[in-house]
């Protein structure tokens, strides 16, 4: 997701508050929001995949869970 798409999300949000959106704009807004959420989840997953825990004995373990 690039800055241009984020700017468009904000633009549509502000327009919806001031004057409302057409059906086409509502669909565009929903798609952009969906893409944004997918990008955030992907970035979070990438960060969490790099997490490891240092145990009191000095050993390092990776978390168990969904992969």
PQR file of N, CA, C, O and H, with PARSE charges and radii, in Angstrom:
ATOM      1  N   UNK A   1       0.861  -1.173   0.000 -0.4000 1.5000
ATOM      2  CA  UNK A   1       0.000   0.000   0.000 -0.0000 2.0000
ATOM      3  C   UNK A   1       0.900   1.226   0.000  0.5500 1.7000
ATOM      4  O   UNK A   1       1.756   1.369   0.873 -0.5500 1.4000
ATOM      5  N   UNK A   2       0.717   2.091  -0.952 -0.4000 1.5000
ATOM      6  CA  UNK A   2       1.553   3.281  -1.031 -0.0000 2.0000
ATOM      7  C   UNK A   2       0.820   4.509  -0.479  0.5500 1.7000
ATOM      8  O   UNK A   2      -0.371   4.452  -0.170 -0.5500 1.4000
ATOM      9  H   UNK A   2       0.021   1.975  -1.661  0.4000 1.0000
ATOM     10  N   UNK A   3       1.539   5.588  -0.364 -0.4000 1.5000
ATOM     11  CA  UNK A   3       0.995   6.811   0.240 -0.0000 2.0000
ATOM     12  C   UNK A   3      -0.177   7.360  -0.574  0.5500 1.7000
ATOM     13  O   UNK A   3      -1.108   7.936  -0.012 -0.5500 1.4000
ATOM     14  H   UNK A   3       2.506   5.634  -0.614  0.4000 1.0000
ATOM     15  N   UNK A   4      -0.133   7.183  -1.884 -0.4000 1.5000
ATOM     16  CA  UNK A   4      -1.209   7.672  -2.742 -0.0000 2.0000
ATOM     17  C   UNK A   4      -2.540   7.001  -2.382  0.5500 1.7000
ATOM     18  O   UNK A   4      -3.581   7.657  -2.347 -0.5500 1.4000
ATOM     19  H   UNK A   4       0.623   6.715  -2.340  0.4000 1.0000
ATOM     20  N   UNK A   5      -2.499   5.699  -2.116 -0.4000 1.5000
ATOM     21  CA  UNK A   5      -3.710   4.971  -1.744 -0.0000 2.0000
ATOM     22  C   UNK A   5      -4.205   5.394  -0.356  0.5500 1.7000
ATOM     23  O   UNK A   5      -5.410   5.516  -0.137 -0.5500 1.4000
ATOM     24  H   UNK A   5      -1.653   5.166  -2.144  0.4000 1.0000
ATOM     25  N   UNK A   6      -3.296   5.613   0.560 -0.4000 1.5000
ATOM     26  CA  UNK A   6      -3.678   6.069   1.903 -0.0000 2.0000
ATOM     27  C   UNK A   6      -4.308   7.457   1.828  0.5500 1.7000
ATOM     28  O   UNK A   6      -5.299   7.734   2.504 -0.5500 1.4000
ATOM     29  H   UNK A   6      -2.317   5.515   0.383  0.4000 1.0000
ATOM     30  N   UNK A   7      -3.730   8.322   1.009 -0.4000 1.5000
ATOM     31  CA  UNK A   7      -4.301   9.657   0.820 -0.0000 2.0000
ATOM     32  C   UNK A   7      -5.714   9.568   0.255  0.5500 1.7000
ATOM     33  O   UNK A   7      -6.594  10.333   0.649 -0.5500 1.4000
ATOM     34  H   UNK A   7      -2.925   8.097   0.460  0.4000 1.0000
ATOM     35  N   UNK A   8      -5.930   8.628  -0.673 -0.4000 1.5000
ATOM     36  CA  UNK A   8      -7.259   8.456  -1.274 -0.0000 2.0000
ATOM     37  C   UNK A   8      -8.259   7.957  -0.229  0.5500 1.7000
ATOM     38  O   UNK A   8      -9.410   8.395  -0.224 -0.5500 1.4000
ATOM     39  H   UNK A   8      -5.215   8.007  -0.993  0.4000 1.0000
ATOM     40  N   UNK A   9      -7.840   7.055   0.648 -0.4000 1.5000
ATOM     41  CA  UNK A   9      -8.715   6.592   1.733 -0.0000 2.0000
ATOM     42  C   UNK A   9      -9.155   7.788   2.578  0.5500 1.7000
ATOM     43  O   UNK A   9     -10.336   7.939   2.891 -0.5500 1.4000
ATOM     44  H   UNK A   9      -6.906   6.699   0.644  0.4000 1.0000
ATOM     45  N   UNK A  10      -8.195   8.630   2.940 -0.4000 1.5000
ATOM     46  CA  UNK A  10      -8.514   9.807   3.760 -0.0000 2.0000
ATOM     47  C   UNK A  10      -9.415  10.786   3.016  0.5500 1.7000
ATOM     48  O   UNK A  10     -10.332  11.365   3.598 -0.5500 1.4000
ATOM     49  H   UNK A  10      -7.236   8.508   2.685  0.4000 1.0000
ATOM     50  N   UNK A  11      -9.147  10.962   1.741 -0.4000 1.5000
ATOM     51  CA  UNK A  11      -9.965  11.866   0.922 -0.0000 2.0000
ATOM     52  C   UNK A  11     -11.419  11.376   0.877  0.5500 1.7000
ATOM     53  O   UNK A  11     -12.351  12.162   1.042 -0.5500 1.4000
ATOM     54  H   UNK A  11      -8.402  10.491   1.268  0.4000 1.0000
ATOM     55  N   UNK A  12     -11.596  10.091   0.657 -0.4000 1.5000
ATOM     56  CA  UNK A  12     -12.961   9.546   0.620 -0.0000 2.0000
ATOM     57  C   UNK A  12     -13.636   9.637   1.978  0.5500 1.7000
ATOM     58  O   UNK A  12     -14.839   9.888   2.056 -0.5500 1.4000
ATOM     59  H   UNK A  12     -10.839   9.452   0.524  0.4000 1.0000
ATOM     60  N   UNK A  13     -12.878   9.435   3.047 -0.4000 1.5000
ATOM     61  CA  UNK A  13     -13.450   9.564   4.393 -0.0000 2.0000
ATOM     62  C   UNK A  13     -13.981  10.973   4.617  0.5500 1.7000
ATOM     63  O   UNK A  13     -15.115  11.152   5.060 -0.5500 1.4000
ATOM     64  H   UNK A  13     -11.901   9.231   2.984  0.4000 1.0000
ATOM     65  N   UNK A  14     -13.161  11.970   4.311 -0.4000 1.5000
ATOM     66  CA  UNK A  14     -13.576  13.352   4.536 -0.0000 2.0000
ATOM     67  C   UNK A  14     -14.755  13.732   3.652  0.5500 1.7000
ATOM     68  O   UNK A  14     -15.646  14.465   4.080 -0.5500 1.4000
ATOM     69  H   UNK A  14     -12.240  11.825   3.950  0.4000 1.0000
ATOM     70  N   UNK A  15     -14.761  13.236   2.422 -0.4000 1.5000
ATOM     71  CA  UNK A  15     -15.890  13.524   1.533 -0.0000 2.0000
ATOM     72  C   UNK A  15     -17.164  12.883   2.066  0.5500 1.7000
ATOM     73  O   UNK A  15     -18.240  13.474   1.972 -0.5500 1.4000
ATOM     74  H   UNK A  15     -14.036  12.640   2.074  0.4000 1.0000
ATOM     75  N   UNK A  16     -17.052  11.671   2.628 -0.4000 1.5000
ATOM     76  CA  UNK A  16     -18.238  10.995   3.148 -0.0000 2.0000
ATOM     77  C   UNK A  16     -18.847  11.765   4.310  0.5500 1.7000
ATOM     78  O   UNK A  16     -20.066  11.765   4.485 -0.5500 1.4000
ATOM     79  H   UNK A  16     -16.178  11.192   2.704  0.4000 1.0000
ATOM     80  N   UNK A  17     -18.006  12.423   5.108 -0.4000 1.5000
ATOM     81  CA  UNK A  17     -18.503  13.203   6.244 -0.0000 2.0000
ATOM     82  C   UNK A  17     -19.142  14.513   5.802  0.5500 1.7000
ATOM     83  O   UNK A  17     -20.092  14.986   6.426 -0.5500 1.4000
ATOM     84  H   UNK A  17     -17.016  12.423   4.966  0.4000 1.0000
ATOM     85  N   UNK A  18     -18.620  15.099   4.725 -0.4000 1.5000
ATOM     86  CA  UNK A  18     -19.125  16.402   4.275 -0.0000 2.0000
ATOM     87  C   UNK A  18     -20.363  16.288   3.395  0.5500 1.7000
ATOM     88  O   UNK A  18     -21.376  16.939   3.649 -0.5500 1.4000
ATOM     89  H   UNK A  18     -17.848  14.715   4.219  0.4000 1.0000
ATOM     90  N   UNK A  19     -20.277  15.454   2.354 -0.4000 1.5000
ATOM     91  CA  UNK A  19     -21.357  15.449   1.369 -0.0000 2.0000
ATOM     92  C   UNK A  19     -21.862  14.071   0.993  0.5500 1.7000
ATOM     93  O   UNK A  19     -22.846  13.963   0.261 -0.5500 1.4000
ATOM     94  H   UNK A  19     -19.454  14.925   2.147  0.4000 1.0000
ATOM     95  N   UNK A  20     -21.233  13.031   1.463 -0.4000 1.5000
ATOM     96  CA  UNK A  20     -21.648  11.677   1.117 -0.0000 2.0000
ATOM     97  C   UNK A  20     -20.902  11.164  -0.104  0.5500 1.7000
ATOM     98  O   UNK A  20     -20.270  11.925  -0.836 -0.5500 1.4000
ATOM     99  H   UNK A  20     -20.434  13.119   2.058  0.4000 1.0000
ATOM    100  N   UNK A  21     -20.993   9.867  -0.302 -0.4000 1.5000
ATOM    101  CA  UNK A  21     -20.296   9.221  -1.402 -0.0000 2.0000
ATOM    102  C   UNK A  21     -21.282   8.584  -2.371  0.5500 1.7000
ATOM    103  O   UNK A  21     -22.381   8.189  -1.983 -0.5500 1.4000
ATOM    104  H   UNK A  21     -21.507   9.249   0.293  0.4000 1.0000
ATOM    105  N   UNK A  22     -20.881   8.487  -3.631 -0.4000 1.5000
ATOM    106  CA  UNK A  22     -21.662   7.744  -4.605 -0.0000 2.0000
ATOM    107  C   UNK A  22     -21.431   6.261  -4.349  0.5500 1.7000
ATOM    108  O   UNK A  22     -20.520   5.894  -3.606 -0.5500 1.4000
ATOM    109  H   UNK A  22     -19.988   8.808  -3.946  0.4000 1.0000
ATOM    110  N   UNK A  23     -22.242   5.414  -4.954 -0.4000 1.5000
ATOM    111  CA  UNK A  23     -22.073   3.968  -4.792 -0.0000 2.0000
ATOM    112  C   UNK A  23     -20.697   3.525  -5.289  0.5500 1.7000
ATOM    113  O   UNK A  23     -20.068   2.656  -4.686 -0.5500 1.4000
ATOM    114  H   UNK A  23     -22.981   5.712  -5.558  0.4000 1.0000
ATOM    115  N   UNK A  24     -20.240   4.110  -6.363 -0.4000 1.5000
ATOM    116  CA  UNK A  24     -18.924   3.770  -6.917 -0.0000 2.0000
ATOM    117  C   UNK A  24     -17.812   4.138  -5.935  0.5500 1.7000
ATOM    118  O   UNK A  24     -16.859   3.382  -5.746 -0.5500 1.4000
ATOM    119  H   UNK A  24     -20.752   4.816  -6.853  0.4000 1.0000
ATOM    120  N   UNK A  25     -17.947   5.302  -5.320 -0.4000 1.5000
ATOM    121  CA  UNK A  25     -16.948   5.738  -4.339 -0.0000 2.0000
ATOM    122  C   UNK A  25     -16.985   4.868  -3.079  0.5500 1.7000
ATOM    123  O   UNK A  25     -15.945   4.588  -2.482 -0.5500 1.4000
ATOM    124  H   UNK A  25     -18.721   5.916  -5.473  0.4000 1.0000
ATOM    125  N   UNK A  26     -18.187   4.442  -2.679 -0.4000 1.5000
ATOM    126  CA  UNK A  26     -18.303   3.554  -1.520 -0.0000 2.0000
ATOM    127  C   UNK A  26     -17.603   2.223  -1.779  0.5500 1.7000
ATOM    128  O   UNK A  26     -16.942   1.677  -0.896 -0.5500 1.4000
ATOM    129  H   UNK A  26     -19.031   4.669  -3.164  0.4000 1.0000
ATOM    130  N   UNK A  27     -17.755   1.709  -2.994 -0.4000 1.5000
ATOM    131  CA  UNK A  27     -17.086   0.461  -3.357 -0.0000 2.0000
ATOM    132  C   UNK A  27     -15.569   0.643  -3.383  0.5500 1.7000
ATOM    133  O   UNK A  27     -14.826  -0.221  -2.918 -0.5500 1.4000
ATOM    134  H   UNK A  27     -18.292   2.153  -3.711  0.4000 1.0000
ATOM    135  N   UNK A  28     -15.118   1.769  -3.927 -0.4000 1.5000
ATOM    136  CA  UNK A  28     -13.683   2.061  -3.962 -0.0000 2.0000
ATOM    137  C   UNK A  28     -13.137   2.166  -2.533  0.5500 1.7000
ATOM    138  O   UNK A  28     -12.067   1.640  -2.230 -0.5500 1.4000
ATOM    139  H   UNK A  28     -15.722   2.471  -4.305  0.4000 1.0000
ATOM    140  N   UNK A  29     -13.877   2.845  -1.670 -0.4000 1.5000
ATOM    141  CA  UNK A  29     -13.459   3.008  -0.279 -0.0000 2.0000
ATOM    142  C   UNK A  29     -13.365   1.653   0.420  0.5500 1.7000
ATOM    143  O   UNK A  29     -12.411   1.401   1.157 -0.5500 1.4000
ATOM    144  H   UNK A  29     -14.747   3.272  -1.917  0.4000 1.0000
ATOM    145  N   UNK A  30     -14.333   0.792   0.196 -0.4000 1.5000
ATOM    146  CA  UNK A  30     -14.323  -0.531   0.819 -0.0000 2.0000
ATOM    147  C   UNK A  30     -13.124  -1.348   0.331  0.5500 1.7000
ATOM    148  O   UNK A  30     -12.469  -2.021   1.126 -0.5500 1.4000
ATOM    149  H   UNK A  30     -15.107   0.996  -0.403  0.4000 1.0000
ATOM    150  N   UNK A  31     -12.839  -1.292  -0.962 -0.4000 1.5000
ATOM    151  CA  UNK A  31     -11.693  -2.033  -1.500 -0.0000 2.0000
ATOM    152  C   UNK A  31     -10.385  -1.490  -0.938  0.5500 1.7000
ATOM    153  O   UNK A  31      -9.511  -2.266  -0.552 -0.5500 1.4000
ATOM    154  H   UNK A  31     -13.372  -0.745  -1.607  0.4000 1.0000
ATOM    155  N   UNK A  32     -10.238  -0.169  -0.888 -0.4000 1.5000
ATOM    156  CA  UNK A  32      -9.022   0.432  -0.351 -0.0000 2.0000
ATOM    157  C   UNK A  32      -8.837   0.077   1.120  0.5500 1.7000
ATOM    158  O   UNK A  32      -7.722  -0.214   1.553 -0.5500 1.4000
ATOM    159  H   UNK A  32     -10.948   0.462  -1.202  0.4000 1.0000
ATOM    160  N   UNK A  33      -9.907   0.100   1.877 -0.4000 1.5000
ATOM    161  CA  UNK A  33      -9.824  -0.266   3.301 -0.0000 2.0000
ATOM    162  C   UNK A  33      -9.427  -1.729   3.461  0.5500 1.7000
ATOM    163  O   UNK A  33      -8.607  -2.066   4.316 -0.5500 1.4000
ATOM    164  H   UNK A  33     -10.813   0.336   1.525  0.4000 1.0000
ATOM    165  N   UNK A  34     -10.008  -2.593   2.638 -0.4000 1.5000
ATOM    166  CA  UNK A  34      -9.662  -4.010   2.678 -0.0000 2.0000
ATOM    167  C   UNK A  34      -8.178  -4.210   2.369  0.5500 1.7000
ATOM    168  O   UNK A  34      -7.492  -4.960   3.063 -0.5500 1.4000
ATOM    169  H   UNK A  34     -10.673  -2.319   1.944  0.4000 1.0000
ATOM    170  N   UNK A  35      -7.689  -3.542   1.334 -0.4000 1.5000
ATOM    171  CA  UNK A  35      -6.272  -3.636   0.962 -0.0000 2.0000
ATOM    172  C   UNK A  35      -5.372  -3.106   2.074  0.5500 1.7000
ATOM    173  O   UNK A  35      -4.308  -3.665   2.337 -0.5500 1.4000
ATOM    174  H   UNK A  35      -8.246  -2.932   0.771  0.4000 1.0000
ATOM    175  N   UNK A  36      -5.801  -2.032   2.720 -0.4000 1.5000
ATOM    176  CA  UNK A  36      -5.019  -1.448   3.812 -0.0000 2.0000
ATOM    177  C   UNK A  36      -4.913  -2.427   4.985  0.5500 1.7000
ATOM    178  O   UNK A  36      -3.831  -2.625   5.538 -0.5500 1.4000
ATOM    179  H   UNK A  36      -6.666  -1.578   2.506  0.4000 1.0000
ATOM    180  N   UNK A  37      -6.028  -3.031   5.355 -0.4000 1.5000
ATOM    181  CA  UNK A  37      -6.031  -3.989   6.459 -0.0000 2.0000
ATOM    182  C   UNK A  37      -5.152  -5.190   6.123  0.5500 1.7000
ATOM    183  O   UNK A  37      -4.429  -5.687   6.986 -0.5500 1.4000
ATOM    184  H   UNK A  37      -6.907  -2.871   4.905  0.4000 1.0000
ATOM    185  N   UNK A  38      -5.207  -5.656   4.887 -0.4000 1.5000
ATOM    186  CA  UNK A  38      -4.374  -6.781   4.468 -0.0000 2.0000
ATOM    187  C   UNK A  38      -2.892  -6.420   4.570  0.5500 1.7000
ATOM    188  O   UNK A  38      -2.080  -7.247   4.985 -0.5500 1.4000
ATOM    189  H   UNK A  38      -5.795  -5.252   4.186  0.4000 1.0000
ATOM    190  N   UNK A  39      -2.538  -5.196   4.197 -0.4000 1.5000
ATOM    191  CA  UNK A  39      -1.143  -4.752   4.276 -0.0000 2.0000
ATOM    192  C   UNK A  39      -0.686  -4.673   5.732  0.5500 1.7000
ATOM    193  O   UNK A  39       0.429  -5.087   6.052 -0.5500 1.4000
ATOM    194  H   UNK A  39      -3.198  -4.524   3.860  0.4000 1.0000
ATOM    195  N   UNK A  40      -1.525  -4.153   6.605 -0.4000 1.5000
ATOM    196  CA  UNK A  40      -1.182  -4.055   8.027 -0.0000 2.0000
ATOM    197  C   UNK A  40      -0.990  -5.452   8.613  0.5500 1.7000
ATOM    198  O   UNK A  40      -0.031  -5.691   9.347 -0.5500 1.4000
ATOM    199  H   UNK A  40      -2.431  -3.817   6.345  0.4000 1.0000
ATOM    200  N   UNK A  41      -1.890  -6.366   8.295 -0.4000 1.5000
ATOM    201  CA  UNK A  41      -1.772  -7.738   8.802 -0.0000 2.0000
ATOM    202  C   UNK A  41      -0.488  -8.404   8.307  0.5500 1.7000
ATOM    203  O   UNK A  41       0.191  -9.103   9.058 -0.5500 1.4000
ATOM    204  H   UNK A  41      -2.669  -6.172   7.699  0.4000 1.0000
ATOM    205  N   UNK A  42      -0.169  -8.178   7.043 -0.4000 1.5000
ATOM    206  CA  UNK A  42       1.047  -8.755   6.471 -0.0000 2.0000
ATOM    207  C   UNK A  42       2.292  -8.215   7.166  0.5500 1.7000
ATOM    208  O   UNK A  42       3.207  -8.971   7.491 -0.5500 1.4000
ATOM    209  H   UNK A  42      -0.721  -7.610   6.432  0.4000 1.0000
ATOM    210  N   UNK A  43       2.321  -6.911   7.390 -0.4000 1.5000
ATOM    211  CA  UNK A  43       3.458  -6.306   8.084 -0.0000 2.0000
ATOM    212  C   UNK A  43       3.570  -6.811   9.524  0.5500 1.7000
ATOM    213  O   UNK A  43       4.671  -7.076  10.008 -0.5500 1.4000
ATOM    214  H   UNK A  43       1.578  -6.296   7.126  0.4000 1.0000
ATOM    215  N   UNK A  44       2.446  -6.942  10.197 -0.4000 1.5000
ATOM    216  CA  UNK A  44       2.445  -7.442  11.567 -0.0000 2.0000
ATOM    217  C   UNK A  44       2.920  -8.891  11.613  0.5500 1.7000
ATOM    218  O   UNK A  44       3.700  -9.265  12.489 -0.5500 1.4000
ATOM    219  H   UNK A  44       1.552  -6.727   9.805  0.4000 1.0000
ATOM    220  N   UNK A  45       2.452  -9.701  10.674 -0.4000 1.5000
ATOM    221  CA  UNK A  45       2.870 -11.106  10.619 -0.0000 2.0000
ATOM    222  C   UNK A  45       4.379 -11.191  10.396  0.5500 1.7000
ATOM    223  O   UNK A  45       5.052 -12.003  11.031 -0.5500 1.4000
ATOM    224  H   UNK A  45       1.818  -9.397   9.962  0.4000 1.0000
ATOM    225  N   UNK A  46       4.911 -10.366   9.508 -0.4000 1.5000
ATOM    226  CA  UNK A  46       6.351 -10.349   9.263 -0.0000 2.0000
ATOM    227  C   UNK A  46       7.137  -9.987  10.505  0.5500 1.7000
ATOM    228  O   UNK A  46       8.191 -10.564  10.770 -0.5500 1.4000
ATOM    229  H   UNK A  46       4.365  -9.706   8.993  0.4000 1.0000
ATOM    230  N   UNK A  47       6.632  -9.039  11.263 -0.4000 1.5000
ATOM    231  CA  UNK A  47       7.287  -8.636  12.511 -0.0000 2.0000
ATOM    232  C   UNK A  47       7.221  -9.748  13.544  0.5500 1.7000
ATOM    233  O   UNK A  47       8.220 -10.064  14.190 -0.5500 1.4000
ATOM    234  H   UNK A  47       5.775  -8.570  11.048  0.4000 1.0000
ATOM    235  N   UNK A  48       6.047 -10.339  13.700 -0.4000 1.5000
ATOM    236  CA  UNK A  48       5.884 -11.391  14.699 -0.0000 2.0000
ATOM    237  C   UNK A  48       6.686 -12.646  14.359  0.5500 1.7000
ATOM    238  O   UNK A  48       7.112 -13.370  15.260 -0.5500 1.4000
ATOM    239  H   UNK A  48       5.236 -10.082  13.175  0.4000 1.0000
ATOM    240  N   UNK A  49       6.894 -12.908  13.081 -0.4000 1.5000
ATOM    241  CA  UNK A  49       7.683 -14.074  12.681 -0.0000 2.0000
ATOM    242  C   UNK A  49       9.138 -13.946  13.111  0.5500 1.7000
ATOM    243  O   UNK A  49       9.842 -14.950  13.220 -0.5500 1.4000
ATOM    244  H   UNK A  49       6.548 -12.320  12.350  0.4000 1.0000
ATOM    245  N   UNK A  50       9.591 -12.731  13.354 -0.4000 1.5000
ATOM    246  CA  UNK A  50      10.977 -12.494  13.760 -0.0000 2.0000
ATOM    247  C   UNK A  50      11.162 -12.505  15.282  0.5500 1.7000
ATOM    248  O   UNK A  50      12.283 -12.362  15.770 -0.5500 1.4000
ATOM    249  H   UNK A  50       9.019 -11.916  13.266  0.4000 1.0000
ATOM    250  N   UNK A  51      10.070 -12.673  16.029 -0.4000 1.5000
ATOM    251  CA  UNK A  51      10.125 -12.636  17.488 -0.0000 2.0000
ATOM    252  C   UNK A  51      10.676 -13.949  18.028  0.5500 1.7000
ATOM    253  O   UNK A  51      10.342 -15.027  17.538 -0.5500 1.4000
ATOM    254  H   UNK A  51       9.160 -12.789  15.632  0.4000 1.0000
ATOM    255  N   UNK A  52      11.512 -13.842  19.030 -0.4000 1.5000
ATOM    256  CA  UNK A  52      11.955 -15.026  19.771 -0.0000 2.0000
ATOM    257  C   UNK A  52      12.075 -14.635  21.238  0.5500 1.7000
ATOM    258  O   UNK A  52      12.202 -13.458  21.574 -0.5500 1.4000
ATOM    259  H   UNK A  52      11.783 -12.966  19.429  0.4000 1.0000
ATOM    260  N   UNK A  53      12.033 -15.633  22.097 -0.4000 1.5000
ATOM    261  CA  UNK A  53      12.065 -15.392  23.531 -0.0000 2.0000
ATOM    262  C   UNK A  53      13.380 -15.895  24.112  0.5500 1.7000
ATOM    263  O   UNK A  53      13.860 -16.973  23.762 -0.5500 1.4000
ATOM    264  H   UNK A  53      11.930 -16.590  21.825  0.4000 1.0000
ATOM    265  N   UNK A  54      13.944 -15.106  24.993 -0.4000 1.5000
ATOM    266  CA  UNK A  54      15.147 -15.529  25.709 -0.0000 2.0000
ATOM    267  C   UNK A  54      14.689 -16.034  27.072  0.5500 1.7000
ATOM    268  O   UNK A  54      14.115 -15.288  27.865 -0.5500 1.4000
ATOM    269  H   UNK A  54      13.554 -14.230  25.277  0.4000 1.0000
ATOM    270  N   UNK A  55      14.948 -17.292  27.326 -0.4000 1.5000
ATOM    271  CA  UNK A  55      14.549 -17.929  28.582 -0.0000 2.0000
ATOM    272  C   UNK A  55      15.533 -17.565  29.690  0.5500 1.7000
ATOM    273  O   UNK A  55      16.658 -17.151  29.409 -0.5500 1.4000
ATOM    274  H   UNK A  55      15.414 -17.898  26.681  0.4000 1.0000
ATOM    275  N   UNK A  56      15.117 -17.715  30.946 -0.4000 1.5000
ATOM    276  CA  UNK A  56      16.008 -17.393  32.070 -0.0000 2.0000
ATOM    277  C   UNK A  56      17.342 -18.140  32.021  0.5500 1.7000
ATOM    278  O   UNK A  56      18.352 -17.635  32.511 -0.5500 1.4000
ATOM    279  H   UNK A  56      14.204 -18.051  31.174  0.4000 1.0000
ATOM    280  N   UNK A  57      17.349 -19.343  31.431 -0.4000 1.5000
ATOM    281  CA  UNK A  57      18.602 -20.096  31.346 -0.0000 2.0000
ATOM    282  C   UNK A  57      19.480 -19.658  30.174  0.5500 1.7000
ATOM    283  O   UNK A  57      20.565 -20.203  29.972 -0.5500 1.4000
ATOM    284  H   UNK A  57      16.529 -19.753  31.033  0.4000 1.0000
ATOM    285  N   UNK A  58      19.011 -18.675  29.403 -0.4000 1.5000
ATOM    286  CA  UNK A  58      19.799 -18.150  28.290 -0.0000 2.0000
ATOM    287  C   UNK A  58      19.464 -18.759  26.940  0.5500 1.7000
ATOM    288  O   UNK A  58      19.943 -18.282  25.912 -0.5500 1.4000
ATOM    289  H   UNK A  58      18.130 -18.233  29.568  0.4000 1.0000
ATOM    290  N   UNK A  59      18.651 -19.802  26.927 -0.4000 1.5000
ATOM    291  CA  UNK A  59      18.272 -20.408  25.653 -0.0000 2.0000
ATOM    292  C   UNK A  59      17.238 -19.532  24.949  0.5500 1.7000
ATOM    293  O   UNK A  59      16.515 -18.764  25.583 -0.5500 1.4000
ATOM    294  H   UNK A  59      18.262 -20.189  27.762  0.4000 1.0000
ATOM    295  N   UNK A  60      17.187 -19.665  23.640 -0.4000 1.5000
ATOM    296  CA  UNK A  60      16.261 -18.865  22.832 -0.0000 2.0000
ATOM    297  C   UNK A  60      15.256 -19.806  22.195  0.5500 1.7000
ATOM    298  O   UNK A  60      15.622 -20.837  21.632 -0.5500 1.4000
ATOM    299  H   UNK A  60      17.775 -20.289  23.125  0.4000 1.0000
ATOM    300  N   UNK A  61      13.967 -19.435  22.290 -0.4000 1.5000
ATOM    301  CA  UNK A  61      12.914 -20.247  21.678 -0.0000 2.0000
ATOM    302  C   UNK A  61      12.025 -19.354  20.833  0.5500 1.7000
ATOM    303  O   UNK A  61      11.871 -18.164  21.107 -0.5500 1.4000
ATOM    304  H   UNK A  61      13.670 -18.597  22.747  0.4000 1.0000
ATOM    305  N   UNK A  62      11.444 -19.948  19.802 -0.4000 1.5000
ATOM    306  CA  UNK A  62      10.470 -19.262  18.975 -0.0000 2.0000
ATOM    307  C   UNK A  62       9.083 -19.582  19.526  0.5500 1.7000
ATOM    308  O   UNK A  62       8.882 -20.651  20.102 -0.5500 1.4000
ATOM    309  H   UNK A  62      11.569 -20.915  19.580  0.4000 1.0000
ATOM    310  N   UNK A  63       8.130 -18.677  19.359 -0.4000 1.5000
ATOM    311  CA  UNK A  63       6.778 -18.954  19.849 -0.0000 2.0000
ATOM    312  C   UNK A  63       6.122 -20.060  19.032  0.5500 1.7000
ATOM    313  O   UNK A  63       6.396 -20.212  17.842 -0.5500 1.4000
ATOM    314  H   UNK A  63       8.294 -17.808  18.892  0.4000 1.0000
ATOM    315  N   UNK A  64       5.265 -20.819  19.672 -0.4000 1.5000
ATOM    316  CA  UNK A  64       4.502 -21.846  18.986 -0.0000 2.0000
ATOM    317  C   UNK A  64       3.161 -21.246  18.616  0.5500 1.7000
ATOM    318  O   UNK A  64       2.596 -20.457  19.374 -0.5500 1.4000
ATOM    319  H   UNK A  64       5.042 -20.696  20.639  0.4000 1.0000
ATOM    320  N   UNK A  65       2.661 -21.612  17.473 -0.4000 1.5000
ATOM    321  CA  UNK A  65       1.366 -21.079  17.075 -0.0000 2.0000
ATOM    322  C   UNK A  65       1.115 -21.326  15.611  0.5500 1.7000
ATOM    323  O   UNK A  65       1.749 -22.182  14.995 -0.5500 1.4000
ATOM    324  H   UNK A  65       3.120 -22.253  16.857  0.4000 1.0000
ATOM    325  N   UNK A  66       0.190 -20.574  15.058 -0.4000 1.5000
ATOM    326  CA  UNK A  66      -0.182 -20.712  13.651 -0.0000 2.0000
ATOM    327  C   UNK A  66       0.978 -20.258  12.779  0.5500 1.7000
ATOM    328  O   UNK A  66       1.625 -19.250  13.063 -0.5500 1.4000
ATOM    329  H   UNK A  66      -0.325 -19.878  15.559  0.4000 1.0000
ATOM    330  N   UNK A  67       1.230 -20.995  11.737 -0.4000 1.5000
ATOM    331  CA  UNK A  67       2.261 -20.606  10.751 -0.0000 2.0000
ATOM    332  C   UNK A  67       1.721 -20.655   9.373  0.5500 1.7000
ATOM    333  O   UNK A  67       2.440 -20.362   8.418 -0.5500 1.4000
ATOM    334  H   UNK A  67       0.704 -21.814  11.505  0.4000 1.0000
TER
END
